[in-house]
Amino acid sequence: MKNLNNEEIKMTLGERLSLLRHVNKISQRVMAIHCGINERTYKNWEHGLTTPTNARLLVIAEKFHVEPAWLILGTGNVIL
């Protein structure tokens, strides 16, 4: 199994955030509001430029009813 570097993990996390947003049919602006952050910060997360804290990811997982392990690591079931 290939070990992922930090950049690959960020990209994968950004893709999961984008998928979650698209499934819920909301814009980046609305997702940022749900996360309690500004839109630019959220866009940076999706593009893998910055990474949200695990605490923030747990809040997102709870709010959108997805498994934290899936959101943070890409493992496990998607839906709670």
N, CA, C and O atoms as a Tinker XYZ file with bonds, in Angstrom:
   320  protein
     1  N      0.846000   -1.185000    0.000000    73     2
     2  CA     0.000000    0.000000    0.000000    64     1     3
     3  C      0.886000    1.241000    0.000000    63     2     4     5
     4  O      1.865000    1.306000    0.744000    81     3
     5  N      0.560000    2.194000   -0.803000    73     3     6
     6  CA     1.330000    3.430000   -0.924000    64     5     7
     7  C      1.105000    4.321000    0.292000    63     6     8     9
     8  O     -0.030000    4.497000    0.734000    81     7
     9  N      2.179000    4.878000    0.828000    73     7    10
    10  CA     2.064000    5.873000    1.889000    64     9    11
    11  C      1.776000    7.223000    1.256000    63    10    12    13
    12  O      2.457000    7.633000    0.316000    81    11
    13  N      0.771000    7.912000    1.771000    73    11    14
    14  CA     0.419000    9.228000    1.245000    64    13    15
    15  C      1.240000   10.303000    1.928000    63    14    16    17
    16  O      1.461000   10.248000    3.138000    81    15
    17  N      1.693000   11.281000    1.156000    73    15    18
    18  CA     2.368000   12.413000    1.775000    64    17    19
    19  C      1.329000   13.456000    2.163000    63    18    20    21
    20  O      0.158000   13.324000    1.809000    81    19
    21  N      1.741000   14.481000    2.878000    73    19    22
    22  CA     0.810000   15.500000    3.374000    64    21    23
    23  C      0.031000   16.179000    2.251000    63    22    24    25
    24  O     -1.154000   16.467000    2.420000    81    23
    25  N      0.661000   16.437000    1.124000    73    23    26
    26  CA    -0.036000   17.095000    0.017000    64    25    27
    27  C     -1.141000   16.199000   -0.540000    63    26    28    29
    28  O     -2.222000   16.685000   -0.871000    81    27
    29  N     -0.878000   14.904000   -0.643000    73    27    30
    30  CA    -1.905000   13.987000   -1.138000    64    29    31
    31  C     -3.064000   13.870000   -0.156000    63    30    32    33
    32  O     -4.219000   13.768000   -0.570000    81    31
    33  N     -2.768000   13.884000    1.134000    73    31    34
    34  CA    -3.818000   13.823000    2.144000    64    33    35
    35  C     -4.679000   15.078000    2.064000    63    34    36    37
    36  O     -5.905000   14.987000    2.123000    81    35
    37  N     -4.059000   16.243000    1.932000    73    35    38
    38  CA    -4.817000   17.495000    1.813000    64    37    39
    39  C     -5.714000   17.455000    0.582000    63    38    40    41
    40  O     -6.885000   17.827000    0.652000    81    39
    41  N     -5.176000   17.014000   -0.524000    73    39    42
    42  CA    -5.957000   16.973000   -1.756000    64    41    43
    43  C     -7.148000   16.037000   -1.572000    63    42    44    45
    44  O     -8.266000   16.373000   -1.962000    81    43
    45  N     -6.924000   14.894000   -0.996000    73    43    46
    46  CA    -7.990000   13.930000   -0.777000    64    45    47
    47  C     -9.037000   14.502000    0.164000    63    46    48    49
    48  O    -10.233000   14.317000   -0.062000    81    47
    49  N     -8.617000   15.184000    1.198000    73    47    50
    50  CA    -9.551000   15.818000    2.121000    64    49    51
    51  C    -10.368000   16.878000    1.386000    63    50    52    53
    52  O    -11.582000   16.962000    1.568000    81    51
    53  N     -9.720000   17.671000    0.575000    73    51    54
    54  CA   -10.424000   18.689000   -0.206000    64    53    55
    55  C    -11.460000   18.083000   -1.134000    63    54    56    57
    56  O    -12.549000   18.630000   -1.306000    81    55
    57  N    -11.115000   16.953000   -1.729000    73    55    58
    58  CA   -12.067000   16.271000   -2.607000    64    57    59
    59  C    -13.264000   15.749000   -1.819000    63    58    60    61
    60  O    -14.396000   15.797000   -2.299000    81    59
    61  N    -13.015000   15.253000   -0.613000    73    59    62
    62  CA   -14.133000   14.778000    0.215000    64    61    63
    63  C    -15.023000   15.934000    0.642000    63    62    64    65
    64  O    -16.246000   15.796000    0.661000    81    63
    65  N    -14.431000   17.063000    0.984000    73    63    66
    66  CA   -15.231000   18.237000    1.342000    64    65    67
    67  C    -16.069000   18.693000    0.152000    63    66    68    69
    68  O    -17.245000   19.024000    0.301000    81    67
    69  N    -15.461000   18.706000   -1.019000    73    67    70
    70  CA   -16.181000   19.100000   -2.226000    64    69    71
    71  C    -17.326000   18.132000   -2.514000    63    70    72    73
    72  O    -18.430000   18.560000   -2.852000    81    71
    73  N    -17.072000   16.844000   -2.383000    73    71    74
    74  CA   -18.113000   15.844000   -2.601000    64    73    75
    75  C    -19.264000   16.037000   -1.624000    63    74    76    77
    76  O    -20.431000   16.002000   -2.015000    81    75
    77  N    -18.936000   16.239000   -0.363000    73    75    78
    78  CA   -19.955000   16.459000    0.662000    64    77    79
    79  C    -20.806000   17.676000    0.315000    63    78    80    81
    80  O    -22.028000   17.649000    0.458000    81    79
    81  N    -20.164000   18.723000   -0.131000    73    79    82
    82  CA   -20.871000   19.953000   -0.505000    64    81    83
    83  C    -21.773000   19.730000   -1.715000    63    82    84    85
    84  O    -22.921000   20.176000   -1.728000    81    83
    85  N    -21.261000   19.045000   -2.723000    73    83    86
    86  CA   -22.062000   18.794000   -3.926000    64    85    87
    87  C    -23.250000   17.883000   -3.642000    63    86    88    89
    88  O    -24.343000   18.112000   -4.160000    81    87
    89  N    -23.051000   16.861000   -2.831000    73    87    90
    90  CA   -24.150000   15.956000   -2.476000    64    89    91
    91  C    -25.265000   16.723000   -1.778000    63    90    92    93
    92  O    -26.446000   16.430000   -1.970000    81    91
    93  N    -24.886000   17.705000   -0.969000    73    91    94
    94  CA   -25.870000   18.510000   -0.250000    64    93    95
    95  C    -26.359000   19.705000   -1.068000    63    94    96    97
    96  O    -27.188000   20.488000   -0.605000    81    95
    97  N    -25.836000   19.837000   -2.293000    73    95    98
    98  CA   -26.266000   20.881000   -3.232000    64    97    99
    99  C    -26.176000   22.285000   -2.639000    63    98   100   101
   100  O    -27.118000   23.075000   -2.698000    81    99
   101  N    -24.995000   22.565000   -2.061000    73    99   102
   102  CA   -24.775000   23.895000   -1.499000    64   101   103
   103  C    -23.501000   24.496000   -2.083000    63   102   104   105
   104  O    -22.599000   23.777000   -2.510000    81   103
   105  N    -23.445000   25.799000   -2.095000    73   103   106
   106  CA   -22.289000   26.519000   -2.629000    64   105   107
   107  C    -21.158000   26.536000   -1.605000    63   106   108   109
   108  O    -21.348000   26.189000   -0.439000    81   107
   109  N    -19.986000   26.943000   -2.065000    73   107   110
   110  CA   -18.862000   27.099000   -1.144000    64   109   111
   111  C    -19.176000   28.158000   -0.095000    63   110   112   113
   112  O    -18.774000   28.025000    1.061000    81   111
   113  N    -19.883000   29.193000   -0.485000    73   111   114
   114  CA   -20.248000   30.249000    0.462000    64   113   115
   115  C    -21.139000   29.699000    1.566000    63   114   116   117
   116  O    -20.915000   29.978000    2.744000    81   115
   117  N    -22.146000   28.921000    1.192000    73   115   118
   118  CA   -23.059000   28.347000    2.185000    64   117   119
   119  C    -22.322000   27.340000    3.063000    63   118   120   121
   120  O    -22.549000   27.287000    4.272000    81   119
   121  N    -21.439000   26.541000    2.460000    73   119   122
   122  CA   -20.662000   25.577000    3.251000    64   121   123
   123  C    -19.796000   26.319000    4.261000    63   122   124   125
   124  O    -19.680000   25.890000    5.409000    81   123
   125  N    -19.191000   27.418000    3.848000    73   123   126
   126  CA   -18.368000   28.212000    4.763000    64   125   127
   127  C    -19.200000   28.723000    5.935000    63   126   128   129
   128  O    -18.737000   28.718000    7.076000    81   127
   129  N    -20.420000   29.162000    5.658000    73   127   130
   130  CA   -21.309000   29.625000    6.724000    64   129   131
   131  C    -21.593000   28.488000    7.693000    63   130   132   133
   132  O    -21.547000   28.685000    8.907000    81   131
   133  N    -21.887000   27.295000    7.170000    73   131   134
   134  CA   -22.126000   26.124000    8.025000    64   133   135
   135  C    -20.905000   25.806000    8.889000    63   134   136   137
   136  O    -21.039000   25.330000   10.016000    81   135
   137  N    -19.715000   26.074000    8.348000    73   135   138
   138  CA   -18.471000   25.777000    9.066000    64   137   139
   139  C    -18.059000   26.900000   10.017000    63   138   140   141
   140  O    -17.157000   26.720000   10.835000    81   139
   141  N    -18.707000   28.040000    9.915000    73   139   142
   142  CA   -18.357000   29.172000   10.764000    64   141   143
   143  C    -17.063000   29.851000   10.365000    63   142   144   145
   144  O    -16.341000   30.377000   11.212000    81   143
   145  N    -16.770000   29.840000    9.066000    73   143   146
   146  CA   -15.535000   30.435000    8.558000    64   145   147
   147  C    -15.869000   31.301000    7.345000    63   146   148   149
   148  O    -17.003000   31.311000    6.864000    81   147
   149  N    -14.848000   32.034000    6.855000    73   147   150
   150  CA   -15.105000   32.822000    5.650000    64   149   151
   151  C    -14.938000   31.947000    4.404000    63   150   152   153
   152  O    -14.314000   30.886000    4.448000    81   151
   153  N    -15.500000   32.411000    3.317000    73   151   154
   154  CA   -15.525000   31.629000    2.077000    64   153   155
   155  C    -14.122000   31.326000    1.558000    63   154   156   157
   156  O    -13.865000   30.218000    1.087000    81   155
   157  N    -13.217000   32.292000    1.638000    73   155   158
   158  CA   -11.848000   32.090000    1.159000    64   157   159
   159  C    -11.185000   30.935000    1.906000    63   158   160   161
   160  O    -10.515000   30.107000    1.290000    81   159
   161  N    -11.365000   30.871000    3.218000    73   159   162
   162  CA   -10.781000   29.784000    4.006000    64   161   163
   163  C    -11.328000   28.445000    3.538000    63   162   164   165
   164  O    -10.578000   27.484000    3.368000    81   163
   165  N    -12.638000   28.386000    3.332000    73   163   166
   166  CA   -13.237000   27.126000    2.880000    64   165   167
   167  C    -12.694000   26.733000    1.501000    63   166   168   169
   168  O    -12.357000   25.570000    1.277000    81   167
   169  N    -12.609000   27.687000    0.588000    73   167   170
   170  CA   -12.080000   27.393000   -0.747000    64   169   171
   171  C    -10.657000   26.850000   -0.653000    63   170   172   173
   172  O    -10.288000   25.931000   -1.383000    81   171
   173  N     -9.863000   27.422000    0.246000    73   171   174
   174  CA    -8.497000   26.936000    0.447000    64   173   175
   175  C     -8.492000   25.484000    0.915000    63   174   176   177
   176  O     -7.627000   24.706000    0.513000    81   175
   177  N     -9.448000   25.117000    1.756000    73   175   178
   178  CA    -9.562000   23.720000    2.198000    64   177   179
   179  C     -9.835000   22.813000    1.012000    63   178   180   181
   180  O     -9.167000   21.793000    0.840000    81   179
   181  N    -10.812000   23.178000    0.192000    73   179   182
   182  CA   -11.176000   22.336000   -0.957000    64   181   183
   183  C    -10.024000   22.214000   -1.948000    63   182   184   185
   184  O     -9.857000   21.170000   -2.577000    81   183
   185  N     -9.243000   23.255000   -2.088000    73   183   186
   186  CA    -8.128000   23.244000   -3.039000    64   185   187
   187  C     -6.845000   22.678000   -2.435000    63   186   188   189
   188  O     -5.817000   22.609000   -3.108000    81   187
   189  N     -6.904000   22.271000   -1.163000    73   187   190
   190  CA    -5.747000   21.669000   -0.516000    64   189   191
   191  C     -4.648000   22.642000   -0.156000    63   190   192   193
   192  O     -3.517000   22.232000    0.100000    81   191
   193  N     -4.966000   23.940000   -0.133000    73   191   194
   194  CA    -3.960000   24.946000    0.205000    64   193   195
   195  C     -3.752000   25.047000    1.705000    63   194   196   197
   196  O     -2.644000   25.321000    2.167000    81   195
   197  N     -4.808000   24.828000    2.461000    73   195   198
   198  CA    -4.735000   24.788000    3.919000    64   197   199
   199  C     -5.583000   23.612000    4.390000    63   198   200   201
   200  O     -6.364000   23.048000    3.624000    81   199
   201  N     -5.419000   23.255000    5.648000    73   199   202
   202  CA    -6.130000   22.108000    6.204000    64   201   203
   203  C     -6.894000   22.533000    7.442000    63   202   204   205
   204  O     -6.335000   23.200000    8.314000    81   203
   205  N     -8.169000   22.158000    7.536000    73   203   206
   206  CA    -8.929000   22.469000    8.750000    64   205   207
   207  C     -8.427000   21.634000    9.923000    63   206   208   209
   208  O     -7.831000   20.573000    9.737000    81   207
   209  N     -8.674000   22.123000   11.113000    73   207   210
   210  CA    -8.318000   21.352000   12.305000    64   209   211
   211  C     -9.229000   20.138000   12.414000    63   210   212   213
   212  O    -10.324000   20.121000   11.852000    81   211
   213  N     -8.774000   19.126000   13.137000    73   211   214
   214  CA    -9.620000   17.953000   13.363000    64   213   215
   215  C    -10.888000   18.342000   14.101000    63   214   216   217
   216  O    -11.951000   17.776000   13.844000    81   215
   217  N    -10.792000   19.301000   15.014000    73   215   218
   218  CA   -11.984000   19.753000   15.747000    64   217   219
   219  C    -13.009000   20.330000   14.778000    63   218   220   221
   220  O    -14.204000   20.065000   14.912000    81   219
   221  N    -12.559000   21.109000   13.809000    73   219   222
   222  CA   -13.470000   21.694000   12.821000    64   221   223
   223  C    -14.065000   20.595000   11.941000    63   222   224   225
   224  O    -15.247000   20.642000   11.601000    81   223
   225  N    -13.249000   19.609000   11.574000    73   223   226
   226  CA   -13.747000   18.494000   10.765000    64   225   227
   227  C    -14.793000   17.674000   11.518000    63   226   228   229
   228  O    -15.749000   17.184000   10.917000    81   227
   229  N    -14.613000   17.525000   12.814000    73   227   230
   230  CA   -15.610000   16.805000   13.617000    64   229   231
   231  C    -16.942000   17.541000   13.619000    63   230   232   233
   232  O    -18.001000   16.916000   13.559000    81   231
   233  N    -16.889000   18.864000   13.688000    73   231   234
   234  CA   -18.113000   19.671000   13.633000    64   233   235
   235  C    -18.804000   19.482000   12.277000    63   234   236   237
   236  O    -20.023000   19.323000   12.219000    81   235
   237  N    -18.031000   19.500000   11.195000    73   235   238
   238  CA   -18.593000   19.306000    9.853000    64   237   239
   239  C    -19.212000   17.916000    9.735000    63   238   240   241
   240  O    -20.317000   17.768000    9.213000    81   239
   241  N    -18.504000   16.903000   10.218000    73   239   242
   242  CA   -19.017000   15.530000   10.156000    64   241   243
   243  C    -20.340000   15.410000   10.889000    63   242   244   245
   244  O    -21.278000   14.781000   10.398000    81   243
   245  N    -20.412000   16.014000   12.062000    73   243   246
   246  CA   -21.652000   15.957000   12.841000    64   245   247
   247  C    -22.785000   16.698000   12.129000    63   246   248   249
   248  O    -23.907000   16.201000   12.040000    81   247
   249  N    -22.478000   17.878000   11.631000    73   247   250
   250  CA   -23.501000   18.707000   10.984000    64   249   251
   251  C    -24.071000   18.044000    9.730000    63   250   252   253
   252  O    -25.261000   18.174000    9.440000    81   251
   253  N    -23.215000   17.329000    8.985000    73   251   254
   254  CA   -23.654000   16.717000    7.730000    64   253   255
   255  C    -23.865000   15.206000    7.847000    63   254   256   257
   256  O    -24.068000   14.526000    6.841000    81   255
   257  N    -23.817000   14.688000    9.061000    73   255   258
   258  CA   -24.133000   13.283000    9.354000    64   257   259
   259  C    -23.270000   12.297000    8.573000    63   258   260   261
   260  O    -23.771000   11.340000    7.983000    81   259
   261  N    -21.963000   12.551000    8.582000    73   259   262
   262  CA   -21.024000   11.608000    7.978000    64   261   263
   263  C    -20.058000   11.127000    9.052000    63   262   264   265
   264  O    -19.851000   11.797000   10.064000    81   263
   265  N    -19.475000    9.968000    8.821000    73   263   266
   266  CA   -18.502000    9.415000    9.756000    64   265   267
   267  C    -17.262000   10.315000    9.799000    63   266   268   269
   268  O    -16.718000   10.659000    8.750000    81   267
   269  N    -16.813000   10.697000   10.988000    73   267   270
   270  CA   -15.600000   11.509000   11.083000    64   269   271
   271  C    -14.392000   10.846000   10.424000    63   270   272   273
   272  O    -13.588000   11.523000    9.785000    81   271
   273  N    -14.258000    9.522000   10.576000    73   271   274
   274  CA   -13.112000    8.822000    9.976000    64   273   275
   275  C    -13.118000    8.951000    8.459000    63   274   276   277
   276  O    -12.062000    9.083000    7.840000    81   275
   277  N    -14.305000    8.914000    7.861000    73   275   278
   278  CA   -14.375000    9.078000    6.409000    64   277   279
   279  C    -13.949000   10.489000    6.020000    63   278   280   281
   280  O    -13.159000   10.668000    5.093000    81   279
   281  N    -14.466000   11.482000    6.721000    73   279   282
   282  CA   -14.146000   12.861000    6.370000    64   281   283
   283  C    -12.668000   13.158000    6.591000    63   282   284   285
   284  O    -12.023000   13.764000    5.736000    81   283
   285  N    -12.132000   12.737000    7.725000    73   283   286
   286  CA   -10.749000   13.068000    8.076000    64   285   287
   287  C     -9.742000   12.203000    7.325000    63   286   288   289
   288  O     -8.751000   12.712000    6.802000    81   287
   289  N     -9.996000   10.887000    7.271000    73   287   290
   290  CA    -9.005000    9.954000    6.735000    64   289   291
   291  C     -9.392000    9.289000    5.421000    63   290   292   293
   292  O     -8.549000    8.707000    4.739000    81   291
   293  N    -10.671000    9.377000    5.070000    73   291   294
   294  CA   -11.129000    8.698000    3.866000    64   293   295
   295  C    -11.378000    7.216000    4.072000    63   294   296   297
   296  O    -11.434000    6.458000    3.104000    81   295
   297  N    -11.531000    6.790000    5.329000    73   295   298
   298  CA   -11.771000    5.382000    5.639000    64   297   299
   299  C    -13.130000    5.213000    6.297000    63   298   300   301
   300  O    -13.721000    6.175000    6.788000    81   299
   301  N    -13.612000    3.995000    6.300000    73   299   302
   302  CA   -14.870000    3.711000    6.979000    64   301   303
   303  C    -16.075000    4.077000    6.137000    63   302   304   305
   304  O    -15.956000    4.432000    4.965000    81   303
   305  N    -17.233000    3.983000    6.759000    73   303   306
   306  CA   -18.498000    4.305000    6.105000    64   305   307
   307  C    -18.656000    5.813000    5.972000    63   306   308   309
   308  O    -18.113000    6.582000    6.766000    81   307
   309  N    -19.396000    6.216000    4.973000    73   307   310
   310  CA   -19.630000    7.644000    4.767000    64   309   311
   311  C    -20.709000    8.149000    5.710000    63   310   312   313
   312  O    -20.515000    9.149000    6.401000    81   311
   313  N    -21.841000    7.465000    5.742000    73   311   314
   314  CA   -23.001000    7.945000    6.496000    64   313   315
   315  C    -22.997000    7.379000    7.903000    63   314   316   317
   316  O    -22.661000    6.213000    8.111000    81   315
   317  N    -23.370000    8.204000    8.867000    73   315   318
   318  CA   -23.486000    7.751000   10.261000    64   317   319
   319  C    -24.613000    6.766000   10.406000    63   318   320
   320  O    -24.865000    6.274000   11.506000    81   319
